């Protein structure tokens, strides 16, 4: 699970998001961005459960 969160954090970084930590609870979390490190203009949603099947 740690590898997944590390990879997710790296992907966020490539898109300019700089979260202090990744909360994988399925909720929207605001975080700083590279261009505005003192604001919380970025956002992400992470969850580790199995995706729903159709």
N, CA, C and O atoms as a DFTB+ gen file, in Angstrom:
216 C
 N C O
     1  1       0.836      -1.188       0.000
     2  2       0.000       0.000       0.000
     3  2       0.881       1.252       0.000
     4  3       0.529       2.242      -0.641
     5  1       1.999       1.230       0.693
     6  2       2.893       2.370       0.722
     7  2       3.379       2.735      -0.673
     8  3       3.502       3.916      -0.997
     9  1       3.658       1.722      -1.511
    10  2       4.102       1.968      -2.885
    11  2       3.029       2.691      -3.681
    12  3       3.340       3.582      -4.471
    13  1       1.768       2.320      -3.482
    14  2       0.677       2.982      -4.197
    15  2       0.574       4.453      -3.813
    16  3       0.403       5.313      -4.676
    17  1       0.676       4.738      -2.535
    18  2       0.590       6.124      -2.086
    19  2       1.796       6.927      -2.561
    20  3       1.657       8.100      -2.909
    21  1       2.962       6.318      -2.579
    22  2       4.158       6.993      -3.072
    23  2       4.003       7.315      -4.558
    24  3       4.328       8.422      -4.989
    25  1       3.516       6.368      -5.332
    26  2       3.290       6.594      -6.757
    27  2       2.249       7.679      -6.972
    28  3       2.414       8.531      -7.845
    29  1       1.183       7.655      -6.189
    30  2       0.137       8.664      -6.292
    31  2       0.701      10.052      -5.992
    32  3       0.380      11.017      -6.685
    33  1       1.539      10.151      -4.963
    34  2       2.147      11.431      -4.609
    35  2       3.070      11.919      -5.727
    36  3       3.119      13.118      -6.004
    37  1       3.791      11.018      -6.364
    38  2       4.649      11.392      -7.487
    39  2       3.821      11.913      -8.664
    40  3       4.202      12.890      -9.308
    41  1       2.694      11.265      -8.941
    42  2       1.811      11.717     -10.023
    43  2       1.245      13.095      -9.706
    44  3       1.189      13.958     -10.582
    45  1       0.823      13.310      -8.460
    46  2       0.336      14.632      -8.077
    47  2       1.422      15.677      -8.289
    48  3       1.145      16.773      -8.776
    49  1       2.655      15.343      -7.926
    50  2       3.770      16.262      -8.091
    51  2       4.028      16.631      -9.540
    52  3       4.382      17.772      -9.837
    53  1       3.854      15.680     -10.441
    54  2       4.059      15.987     -11.861
    55  2       2.997      16.947     -12.380
    56  3       3.183      17.582     -13.418
    57  1       1.884      17.052     -11.660
    58  2       0.812      17.974     -12.040
    59  2       0.804      19.241     -11.175
    60  3      -0.149      20.019     -11.205
    61  1       1.889      19.434     -10.400
    62  2       2.037      20.662      -9.643
    63  2       1.388      20.687      -8.268
    64  3       1.370      21.730      -7.615
    65  1       0.852      19.552      -7.817
    66  2       0.247      19.499      -6.483
    67  2       1.300      19.071      -5.460
    68  3       2.128      18.201      -5.731
    69  1       1.256      19.696      -4.278
    70  2       2.263      19.437      -3.257
    71  2       1.579      19.135      -1.917
    72  3       1.644      19.954      -1.001
    73  1       0.930      17.982      -1.788
    74  2       0.290      17.654      -0.510
    75  2       1.327      17.284       0.547
    76  3       2.351      16.676       0.235
    77  1       1.059      17.652       1.794
    78  2       1.960      17.286       2.886
    79  2       1.891      15.786       3.148
    80  3       2.906      15.148       3.430
    81  1       0.689      15.232       3.052
    82  2       0.478      13.792       3.193
    83  2      -0.718      13.406       2.335
    84  3      -1.547      14.251       1.999
    85  1      -0.805      12.148       1.988
    86  2      -1.923      11.652       1.189
    87  2      -2.919      10.982       2.128
    88  3      -2.572      10.045       2.847
    89  1      -4.140      11.462       2.117
    90  2      -5.223      10.845       2.880
    91  2      -6.088      10.078       1.885
    92  3      -6.771      10.683       1.058
    93  1      -6.062       8.762       1.962
    94  2      -6.777       7.908       1.014
    95  2      -8.102       7.452       1.610
    96  3      -8.298       6.271       1.894
    97  1      -9.010       8.413       1.795
    98  2     -10.298       8.102       2.403
    99  2     -11.483       8.374       1.474
   100  3     -12.633       8.322       1.910
   101  1     -11.213       8.661       0.208
   102  2     -12.284       8.907      -0.755
   103  2     -12.895      10.295      -0.668
   104  3     -13.870      10.580      -1.362
   105  1     -12.345      11.158       0.166
   106  2     -12.851      12.519       0.331
   107  2     -11.965      13.495      -0.441
   108  3     -10.805      13.198      -0.727
   109  1     -12.517      14.654      -0.775
   110  2     -11.760      15.709      -1.431
   111  2     -10.851      16.381      -0.407
   112  3     -11.305      16.787       0.663
   113  1      -9.567      16.498      -0.740
   114  2      -8.598      17.151       0.136
   115  2      -7.904      18.259      -0.632
   116  3      -7.433      18.049      -1.750
   117  1      -7.842      19.432      -0.035
   118  2      -7.177      20.589      -0.623
   119  2      -5.702      20.546      -0.240
   120  3      -5.344      20.075       0.839
   121  1      -4.846      21.047      -1.143
   122  2      -3.414      21.053      -0.876
   123  2      -2.745      22.205      -1.621
   124  3      -3.323      22.758      -2.556
   125  1      -1.534      22.567      -1.212
   126  2      -0.792      23.609      -1.916
   127  2      -0.385      23.140      -3.313
   128  3      -0.391      21.947      -3.613
   129  1      -0.037      24.098      -4.148
   130  2       0.493      23.816      -5.473
   131  2       1.880      24.439      -5.585
   132  3       2.261      25.275      -4.766
   133  1       2.627      24.030      -6.597
   134  2       3.956      24.594      -6.791
   135  2       3.885      26.099      -7.018
   136  3       4.744      26.838      -6.537
   137  1       2.878      26.554      -7.740
   138  2       2.777      27.981      -8.050
   139  2       2.228      28.800      -6.883
   140  3       2.451      30.010      -6.823
   141  1       1.521      28.164      -5.965
   142  2       0.968      28.849      -4.789
   143  2       1.177      27.979      -3.542
   144  3       0.230      27.392      -3.019
   145  1       2.430      27.906      -3.075
   146  2       2.748      26.998      -1.965
   147  2       2.148      27.389      -0.609
   148  3       2.114      26.565       0.305
   149  1       1.682      28.618      -0.465
   150  2       1.114      29.038       0.819
   151  2      -0.407      29.041       0.809
   152  3      -1.034      29.407       1.803
   153  1      -0.999      28.638      -0.299
   154  2      -2.459      28.535      -0.430
   155  2      -2.827      27.061      -0.526
   156  3      -1.953      26.194      -0.513
   157  1      -4.113      26.782      -0.622
   158  2      -4.600      25.415      -0.791
   159  2      -5.483      25.378      -2.042
   160  3      -6.668      25.051      -1.978
   161  1      -4.871      25.723      -3.184
   162  2      -5.603      25.806      -4.441
   163  2      -5.703      24.466      -5.169
   164  3      -6.520      24.324      -6.079
   165  1      -4.900      23.494      -4.790
   166  2      -4.955      22.180      -5.410
   167  2      -5.917      21.268      -4.666
   168  3      -6.305      21.545      -3.531
   169  1      -6.293      20.182      -5.319
   170  2      -7.191      19.218      -4.676
   171  2      -6.962      17.831      -5.273
   172  3      -6.543      17.691      -6.422
   173  1      -7.244      16.823      -4.473
   174  2      -7.162      15.438      -4.935
   175  2      -8.170      14.598      -4.164
   176  3      -8.631      14.982      -3.089
   177  1      -8.499      13.451      -4.732
   178  2      -9.311      12.431      -4.068
   179  2      -8.583      11.108      -4.252
   180  3      -8.240      10.734      -5.374
   181  1      -8.348      10.407      -3.165
   182  2      -7.681       9.104      -3.235
   183  2      -8.459       8.106      -2.389
   184  3      -8.919       8.422      -1.292
   185  1      -8.596       6.904      -2.918
   186  2      -9.196       5.817      -2.154
   187  2      -8.534       4.520      -2.560
   188  3      -8.167       4.346      -3.722
   189  1      -8.379       3.621      -1.633
   190  2      -7.658       2.380      -1.869
   191  2      -8.557       1.158      -1.999
   192  3      -8.067       0.039      -2.152
   193  1      -9.865       1.365      -1.939
   194  2     -10.754       0.216      -2.051
   195  2     -10.845      -0.248      -3.501
   196  3     -10.377       0.444      -4.405
   197  1     -11.428      -1.384      -3.720
   198  2     -11.587      -1.950      -5.047
   199  2     -12.555      -1.110      -5.871
   200  3     -13.626      -0.750      -5.382
   201  1     -12.193      -0.791      -7.121
   202  2     -13.117      -0.029      -7.965
   203  2     -14.431      -0.786      -8.182
   204  3     -14.459      -2.016      -8.206
   205  1     -15.494      -0.039      -8.336
   206  2     -16.789      -0.647      -8.609
   207  2     -16.787      -1.269     -10.010
   208  3     -16.183      -0.728     -10.936
   209  1     -17.454      -2.384     -10.150
   210  2     -17.562      -3.011     -11.466
   211  2     -18.930      -2.710     -12.052
   212  3     -19.911      -2.562     -11.323
   213  1     -18.986      -2.624     -13.332
   214  2     -20.260      -2.348     -14.003
   215  2     -20.938      -3.607     -14.456
   216  3     -22.021      -3.550     -15.039
